[in-house]
Each structure stands twice: as C-alpha cells, then as structure tokens.
Amino acid sequence: MERLKLILNKSKIAYLVCSLNGEIEFISSNFFKTMDWDIAMPPVMISDLKKHVHGAYNDAFDSIIEIGKLGLEESVGDIKYKGLSNRDLYAKTTCSLIKEDGQSKLIIWFQDVSEEKLKESLLKISEAQFKGAFENSAIGMAIISLDGKWLRINKRIGEFLGYTADELFQKTFQEITHPEDLEADLLQVQATLAGLIDHYHMEKRYYNKSGEIVYGLLSVSLVRDKYGAPNHFISQIQDLSAIVESERALSNSNNRIKSVFNTTNDVSIVSCDKNGIINLVSTGTERLLGFSSNELVGIAPIYLFHNEDELTRRKREFEIKNEKSLTIVEYFFELADHQDYVTRQWEYIKKNGESVIVKLSLAKIYNENGDVVGITAIATDISDIKRIKRELELSEQRWQFALEGSGNGVWDWNVASQKVFYSRTWKEILHLENESLGETSDEWLDRIHPNERNSFIEAMQNIILGRSFKFSHEHRIRVKSGDYKWVSVKGMIVERLHNGTPSRVIGTLTDIQTQRETLEQLHHMLEISSDQNKRLLNFAHIISHNLRSHSGNFELLFSLMDASESNVDRVEIIEKIRLVSKRLAETITNLNEIVSVQENTNVWKGPINLKNIVGRILRSLNGQIAAIHAKVLLEFEDGLEIRGNEPYLESIFLHLLTNCIKYRSNDRPLEIRIMARNIDWGVEVCVADNGSGLDMNKYGHKVFGLYNIFHGNPDAKGLGLFLTKNHIESQGGEISMESEVGKGTTVKFILP
Amino acid sequence: MNAFFKSALVVDDDRIFVFGISRLMEMTNFCDDIIVCQHGKEALDYLMSIADEGKLPDVILLDINMPVLDGWQFLDEFLKIRSRWKKEITIYMVSSSVSKGDIEKAKSYDVIRDYLIKPVKTEDLNRILDSHQEGSSD
C-alpha cells in the first residue's frame, strides 16, 4: 500500500484510493489542484466527493463507481464538478477495482478535460450557426468536394444557377463554368490544395440551367480535417450579373475620363472626406507629386502637399478678413467657396522636396441628400508658365540693367498714350535724377537745342508714320545747369497694333559730350601735327637742298682747281671757295635759329607793353628810316593787354619793319603804319606799307615758306617771314598777309 | 676751233655755280657764248629782247630755286612764247634738289631734255654734247 501511495503521489494525475464501503484512505497530492479542492477540507467519504458533482451528472457519477466496484473493467465518464469558487470543471473520472494487501480497494482518478468540453460545446454552437448562416445567407454558398462535386448548396445558389439541389448534385462545378474562366479557377484550386494559398477570389462566368451566362464573384476556402488534410471546399458565390452590366456601361466613359487623367502628367486630382483625409487619388498625383495612392488614401490630409508657410499665411489672412478662426480643413472647405485669383496659385512640395507651382481648383462633393461630404482638389502644374514669365521679366530687367549699367539712358515711348518712361540713367545724363519729371515727350523736346529740335521731331515722325522702324539722332540737350551737352539717341519699334501701327518705341540715350570734345581735340591735334609735319618735311628738304648746293659748289670749285693751269686761276677759285664756306656758315647759323624757334612750342609768356617794344625797334632802325625819309605812323588802341614772349615780339617787329624798308617802292617815299586794336580773342596788330608789293596769286602760298625769295633783292635770305610766322604761332597766334603789286603790303597778326 | 654750240643760257642765282659752269664750258668747248641770268624773269626778258632768231641760245641750263620767277614759273612762261621761234631750244634742268617731285615734274615737260643734279661735272657736259652729236648725225 505504501509503495502504491508513493507511485500515485509521483503521478501527475489526481488519485483517490478508498474502501468498497466508500471510506477514502488515500488522496494523491495532485488531487486538490486538479479538482480545485480546498486542501484544508479533504474528502473523507466518496459521498463527500459527490457533493461537488453537478446535479445533472449524479447518475453518471454513481454508475461509474458501481460499475467500477464490479471489477470487470475500468468505468469511465466525463463528470462536471463544481470547483472552489463554484467554477465549473470537467474531469474525466475513471474507477477501477484493485487488490492491495489481500483487500479489494477502489481506485478513482481524475483528468481535467474542461478545455476539451468547452471546445466541443462551442463547436456544437457554431455548427448550428453555420447551418443557419449557410441556409439563409444572402449570397450563394456551397460545399464542394475536392473533385468538384456539389455536396451541399443553399437556396441562393439554386436561384443563381436555376438548378434544384438534386439537379446540381449530379454535376461538377467544372461542367457549368465558362470555359474561358475554368483554367484560372482550376489553377487556384490546385494552388489551394498544394497549400500555397488557403483561399481565393475571382470573378467568373457560369452557365445557368437555361444556358445563359451569369456572372459571379467566387470566394473559395479549403476546409481541412483535424490532421490537416484537405477535406472539402466552401464556396461563396455572389451574383454580379447586374453589377457587371452597369459596370460595362460605365467602363467606356470611365476609360475615357481615365485616359484624360492619365495622359495629363501635370494634373493632380485628390479628393478628401469630411475630415479632410484623402480618399481618392489620380494617377497624375503620383506623376506630378511623387506620392503613391497607398501613401495617401485614408492617411494623409488634403493639405499634405502645400507649402506650410504659404498655407499658414493665407489662412491667417483669411481669418483676419472674415473674423473667424478655422482649422486648416475648415479653411479648405471655405476656400472652395471663396477662391480668388491669388488663392488659385499655390506652391506644392513634391515628395522629393522639389517645389512646384500649381493652379488649384477646389470643389465641394455632395452626397445624394445634398450634404457636403468632401472636397475634390484639382491641381495643375503651372511652373513652366510661371518660369517662362519670370524669365521674361528677368530678361527685360537684365536688358535694362545692362543698358543702364553701361551708362546708356533708356526711354520707352508708348505711342498711343503718348507717355514716355525715362530711366534713371536717362535723367542722370541730364543731371535731373533728383527732379520730378513728367512722363511726357515735351520733357525731352523742350530741352533739345533749337538747331536740332526739328530734325529730331522729323526722325520721330518717320517712325510713327512707318517710314522707318528705327532711327538714330544726335543733338544737344539742355541739362539742369542750362548748359547743352551732346547726346546720341537710338530707338526702334518694339510693338505694333494689329493694323501694324507702331505702339511702342524704345531706345537709348548716350552722353557723347566728351566723345565730341575728344574728337574736336583730336581734329585740332591732327591739324597741328600735320602742319608741323609739313613744316618738318619742308625744313628737312630745305636743309638738304641748301647743304647740297654748298657741297656741290665745293665739289665744282675743287674740280676746277685740279684742272687749273695758272696761279691766277687758282687764286680766283680759292676766293670762290672761301665765299662758299662763308655762305655755308651763314646757312648753318640760320638753321640753328629756326631749330631753336621750332623747339620752343611752349614759350614763356608774360605781360607785354607793345608800344615799348615797337619804340625800341624803331629806335634801332632810326638811321635807315631817316636815310630814306620814311614816315612811321603808330595807331595803338588804349588798354591793350598782351601776354607774350618779349624777345620773340622784338624779332617779329624787326623782321616786318626791315621788310618794309627792303621792299619799298622806288616811286614814292616809304610810309609805314603800325596799328594795334583789341578784338574778340586777343590783340590784332597790322603793319602796312606802301612798298612795291607782291603778286599774291603767284606767291601767296609760299610767302611764309623758308628760303623763298621773291624779289631779286641781293639782301634777301628767305628767312624773315618764315621765322616771324613761327614766332607768332609759338605764342598761339595767327599771321596773314595781303599785298598788291605797286601798292603795298599789309601783314596782320593776332596774339591771344 | 669752234665750240659745239653757238650760245648757251645759264639761268641761276648762285654766282659760284655760274662761275664754275662757265669754266667747265670753256674746258669742254661747250659753246662760244655764255649768257647768264639770275632768275626766270631776267631770262624771259632776255629772250624776248632778242630780235634776230639766229642769236637765240641753242641750250638753256635752268635752275629751279630762284627769286622772282623760279624755274617752273619760267618754263610755264617760256612755253607760252616759244612758238614765236622756229629754232629748237633744248632745256636742261640743273638743280641741287634730289626731290622725287622735282625730278618727276621735269619729266612731264617735253621741252626738258634732261635733269642734271648739281654739282655738274665735265662728264655731264660731254654727255650733252654726245647726245646732240648723235641727234645731228641722224
């Protein structure tokens, strides 16, 4: 007995050992736990145990004990007990008769089967429910064998296919399936049987009893037995015939709309529900914004794509204007009613972060009762349009900037309105940048120098009248100070009306004052330098000529010397050689004098007293003048102010007066008049005589040339007037000569 | 021995040159008579004063740079009056000018036979004589 107890205690099963009269002699350690029994009150008699048996199971319990006592076989049954806290528990109760120590004992053991019992009862319930659901389902249901035989169908299947249950049980599903759908169905069946899928859906066509095609949405699940082996299929078939018909009618128009949506890359159509959550997305959205419908539908708010700052700002503006506070979604519903030009343009942010400018149309969605249930947002990509516009503006700005930057003024003349736009640089050229200038053409025309105004107006008229499409004009324009400056104007037609009439002319205004001045200076310099050049060439020519004539003479005389045979001859030749040598020395002295004058182009100048100089020269010539009984008259204006170089002036007067004496007429006594008077730009001095005169037609062009001698006068050197001219020009003056044969000569010079 | 030319006219204001050329003419037996004028005007006056055509010079040596009437001005005047005479008068320009302009200008006058650059040598005179010798032997 003790050994038995030991074994039973080690088992996981709950055991009781009792005598045949019901006294409990042993309780295994697991009993309390399995039977949910209070350990403090262990059962003493079998009858104690029975107190815990559910009323409905009393007979079953008694019979297990009684049959067990018979000792023929183990008696067993599931008994419902009440646990500690009145918890129901099922225990498989087994009773067996054993012999221990020569005495018969009953051994009873308990196994908790509560869970199994529960499942069993649930299954019974669900089976009942399934049956009800199966029969009364609104959709057709069928149980089909693995080889396709209809085992059970509900009423709806019968109605759908037009067969009675008995008729259908004679057929397989393959027989009534449209051949084009059969293969797809069978493939799915095989995949299900192979365990790749456990259920499938497909739309398929069946032939009903009268041979017509009916459409069904088929859902098939495989039912396996408790070992996992495929047992049968449960098919649900929904009648789609009506839907398919209307769908087919819709699909054509749908396809058309779809094709529109799908071909327009730059249109995004998104709808949202009342709460602003997106519930529909067009394919354009995906292409334009990069979001897929999976990422949006049911998750994202309608304003997901918007630039947050822009949205917040506009919402606030709206709130202030309408004096109410709104959520973003509320704002969108309001926008749908209040969209204006500005709120049609928005910045969207693509999924990749890029920005895109869209034109947004919002429309409310109503249900059949007329309630607002959402919004549709149609966004068109207008980035390109905006970009082109912006580039156009930029290029125009750049163009103006470039022109203005280069110092050219810009003007823009609207022919129809007669308004002229003057750019800042335009005004700057006239020093009018701080003045307010009207947009009229008079602002310009009134400032043009009268000499050039008419030709300018004419040029403008030629443009308007279509005689030319561009023009350029140079004129003087009065600037702020009242001075005139030269400007160059260029213009051309840039816009015309439909009938071809010019409507807009734009152009530039360029300050060419310094350019003009530079040009004038350049011309002046060119004159001076070409004059100098001529003189230099002449000078070089003369030197070469003079020196050559002397050297030629030397050569000639020496060759004669070689050939001479008498001493008398030689003495005569040597005398001639001496003469040539003397002339050469004179020539060189003269040249030195000329060079020194030519070198001093910028001679020192100071205040000069003309009378003193003339007086001095006359005194030095006094002897000659007296000898020929010449008469000298001085006519000097008062207040003569001359700045000049005194030695030069002395030289000038000496030459001129000496010429008067040299070339006097033999027919009449010499009379010299020296006059000086103030003129515009200096002092004019005249030295006039009544001498023999000179034929100016013959000699006019060379009177001031070097070594030009016109009279057969033995004293003439051809140097005087040349030097005089140089002296006067070196002081910035001018000299001229008038003469008539037999009457006299007048030399006139002006010193500034 | 008679000289080659009967008479020659030298128009030049340079007395040294006149002295030299006269000597050279004697040495080359250039002509019997040498007439000297100091400038173009004087030379013209001289030519106009000759009544007997036979006394006209055979050859004129003409300087360019002279007072009153220079060589060119003389030529212009001379061309106006030369038709008065049947006798052919050969003119030689004699100048120290090496200017291309002067030389080219001299070539443009048919009446000018040659342009001699000073100093004139006996060879120059001999060449003139030679050319006339050939001309007369034709």
Interface residues (C-beta under 8 A of the other chain):
Chain A: H541 S544 H545 R548 S549 S551 G552 N553 F554 E555 L556 L557 S559 L560 A563 K576 L579 V580 K698 Y707 I709 F710 H711 G712 N713 A716
Chain B: D14 I16 F17 F19 G20 I21 R23 L24 M27 Q38 H39 K41 E42 N65 M66 P67 V68 Q73 S96 S97 V98 S99 K118 P119 V120 K121 T122
